[in-house]
Amino acid sequence: MKTYQFMQKETVVIHLESGTQTFESEQSQLLTQGFELAGDPIEAESVEAAYDLHSQKYGDSSNEYPLLGTLSEVPQALALRAILGG
């Protein structure tokens, strides 16, 4: 199982995979951009399962979650750029 930390800015919710080489720098960059931690880390078999668990536990119908079918197949950095419009 992997552990995911979710972050939120307004209604946008994204994830970071804990324990990766880039986790700390990605989290720092997101915090600088105004994102905040959104709940406790979640352990799940896949990122899709983690989003399901997160939305069940912390979700709000107005939250925007990424298109997992597309974003889960690209490196995390590219996914963050797509979500943030960078």
Order of alpha helices (4+ residues) and beta strands (2+ residues): beta-beta-alpha-beta-beta-alpha-alpha-alpha
